[in-house]
Amino acid sequence: MQLASLAFLVFALVAVAAAVGVISFRNPVHAALSLVLTFFSVAAVWVISGAEFLGVALVVIYVGAVMVLLLFVVMMLEVDLAPLREGYVRYLPFGILVAAVMLAEILLLIGVLALTGDPLPAHPSATGEISNTKWLAMALFTEFLLPFETAAVILTVAVIAAVMLTLRRRPNTRRQNPSEQVRVRPSDRLRLVGMKAESSAPRPAPRSLRGNPAADNEEPN
């Protein structure tokens, strides 16, 4: 077996194992780190297969945004963050393990590319004088159109499921009803109240004190 094929199998097995960890770990931090390792391993598979554009795009977009995705899901599902903030040092060994595996994959990928140059044979359709990105677009929307559309449907279902989870009814929570807000009338929100006006001018002195010089010299308290 060639070195490139062996490296391809190693990257694929690590990606599968990390993907299983994403859905197996109950701790969201461990699941997120496993997802990072999955994306990175798949990126290594694409690079060694000659699809450098896909590998770089996966690392830049998905691996860089996975923590934002985790925070978004945690906020949507209202997961208690207090246990995650307590004792974060206990996550350090698992993080070091993931980082070590990623470093080993980088070194293996660099070594294979340095020794073999062009590790795996290119697809027959990609042998023409076209760029990797153009060939990828042509293959994605012709030969692999059905898997591409299937993945789009699966992602759409996942988005709808996440929205439905946020709309579930929970006790002791306030909810908005858009239909009631649209049907609201001004009389339901505004009420006019009539009140008598009172003058703030000073009151005149009583008649009994008028004309009394002693009362005129007294200063009001």
QUIVENLIN-V730452 format. One record per backbone hydrogen bond with DSSP energy under -0.5 kcal/mol. CO is the residue of the C=O (numbers start at 1). NH is the residue of the N-H. E is the energy in kcal/mol with one decimal. If there is no record, write none. Layout:
co=CO nh=NH e=E
co=CO nh=NH e=E
This chain:
co=2 nh=6 e=-2.1
co=3 nh=7 e=-2.4
co=4 nh=8 e=-2.2
co=5 nh=9 e=-2.1
co=6 nh=10 e=-2.1
co=7 nh=11 e=-2.6
co=8 nh=12 e=-2.2
co=9 nh=13 e=-2.6
co=10 nh=14 e=-2.3
co=11 nh=15 e=-2.2
co=12 nh=16 e=-2.4
co=13 nh=17 e=-2.6
co=14 nh=18 e=-2.5
co=15 nh=19 e=-2.1
co=16 nh=20 e=-2.2
co=17 nh=21 e=-1.8
co=18 nh=22 e=-1.6
co=19 nh=23 e=-1.2
co=20 nh=24 e=-0.8
co=21 nh=25 e=-2.5
co=26 nh=28 e=-0.5
co=27 nh=31 e=-2.1
co=28 nh=32 e=-2.2
co=29 nh=33 e=-2.2
co=30 nh=34 e=-2.2
co=31 nh=35 e=-1.9
co=32 nh=36 e=-2.1
co=33 nh=37 e=-2.1
co=34 nh=38 e=-2.1
co=35 nh=39 e=-2.5
co=36 nh=40 e=-2.4
co=37 nh=41 e=-2.4
co=38 nh=42 e=-2.3
co=39 nh=43 e=-2.3
co=40 nh=44 e=-2.0
co=41 nh=45 e=-2.0
co=42 nh=46 e=-2.2
co=43 nh=47 e=-2.3
co=44 nh=48 e=-2.4
co=45 nh=49 e=-1.1
co=46 nh=51 e=-2.7
co=47 nh=50 e=-1.3
co=48 nh=120 e=-0.7
co=50 nh=52 e=-1.0
co=51 nh=55 e=-1.8
co=52 nh=56 e=-2.6
co=53 nh=57 e=-2.5
co=54 nh=58 e=-2.3
co=55 nh=59 e=-2.0
co=56 nh=60 e=-2.7
co=57 nh=61 e=-2.5
co=57 nh=62 e=-0.6
co=58 nh=62 e=-1.0
co=58 nh=63 e=-1.9
co=59 nh=64 e=-0.9
co=61 nh=65 e=-1.1
co=62 nh=66 e=-0.8
co=65 nh=69 e=-2.1
co=66 nh=70 e=-2.3
co=67 nh=71 e=-2.4
co=68 nh=72 e=-2.2
co=69 nh=73 e=-2.4
co=70 nh=74 e=-2.6
co=71 nh=75 e=-2.4
co=72 nh=76 e=-2.0
co=73 nh=77 e=-2.5
co=74 nh=78 e=-0.8
co=74 nh=79 e=-1.7
co=81 nh=85 e=-1.7
co=82 nh=86 e=-1.2
co=85 nh=88 e=-0.6
co=87 nh=90 e=-1.6
co=88 nh=91 e=-1.3
co=89 nh=92 e=-1.6
co=91 nh=95 e=-2.1
co=92 nh=96 e=-2.7
co=93 nh=97 e=-2.2
co=94 nh=98 e=-2.3
co=95 nh=99 e=-2.5
co=96 nh=100 e=-2.5
co=97 nh=101 e=-2.2
co=98 nh=102 e=-2.3
co=99 nh=103 e=-2.4
co=100 nh=104 e=-2.4
co=101 nh=105 e=-2.2
co=102 nh=106 e=-2.1
co=103 nh=107 e=-2.4
co=104 nh=108 e=-2.4
co=105 nh=109 e=-2.6
co=106 nh=110 e=-2.6
co=107 nh=111 e=-2.4
co=108 nh=112 e=-2.5
co=109 nh=113 e=-2.4
co=110 nh=114 e=-2.2
co=111 nh=115 e=-2.0
co=112 nh=116 e=-2.6
co=112 nh=117 e=-0.5
co=113 nh=117 e=-1.3
co=116 nh=118 e=-2.1
co=117 nh=119 e=-0.7
co=123 nh=126 e=-1.7
co=124 nh=127 e=-1.0
co=125 nh=128 e=-0.5
co=128 nh=130 e=-2.0
co=131 nh=135 e=-2.3
co=132 nh=136 e=-2.1
co=133 nh=137 e=-2.2
co=134 nh=138 e=-2.3
co=135 nh=139 e=-2.5
co=136 nh=140 e=-2.4
co=137 nh=141 e=-1.8
co=139 nh=142 e=-0.6
co=139 nh=144 e=-2.4
co=142 nh=145 e=-0.7
co=144 nh=148 e=-1.6
co=145 nh=149 e=-2.5
co=146 nh=150 e=-2.4
co=147 nh=151 e=-2.3
co=148 nh=152 e=-1.8
co=149 nh=153 e=-2.2
co=150 nh=154 e=-2.3
co=151 nh=155 e=-2.3
co=152 nh=156 e=-2.1
co=153 nh=157 e=-2.4
co=154 nh=158 e=-2.1
co=155 nh=159 e=-2.1
co=156 nh=160 e=-2.3
co=157 nh=161 e=-2.4
co=158 nh=162 e=-2.1
co=159 nh=163 e=-2.1
co=160 nh=164 e=-2.3
co=161 nh=165 e=-1.8
co=162 nh=166 e=-1.4
co=163 nh=167 e=-1.2
co=165 nh=168 e=-0.7
co=170 nh=173 e=-0.7
co=176 nh=178 e=-0.6
co=177 nh=181 e=-2.0
co=178 nh=182 e=-2.0
co=179 nh=183 e=-1.8
co=181 nh=184 e=-0.6
co=185 nh=188 e=-1.1
co=185 nh=189 e=-0.7
co=186 nh=189 e=-0.9
co=186 nh=190 e=-2.1
co=206 nh=209 e=-1.1
co=206 nh=210 e=-0.6
co=207 nh=210 e=-0.8
co=209 nh=212 e=-1.5
co=211 nh=213 e=-0.7
co=212 nh=216 e=-1.8
co=213 nh=217 e=-1.6
co=214 nh=218 e=-0.7
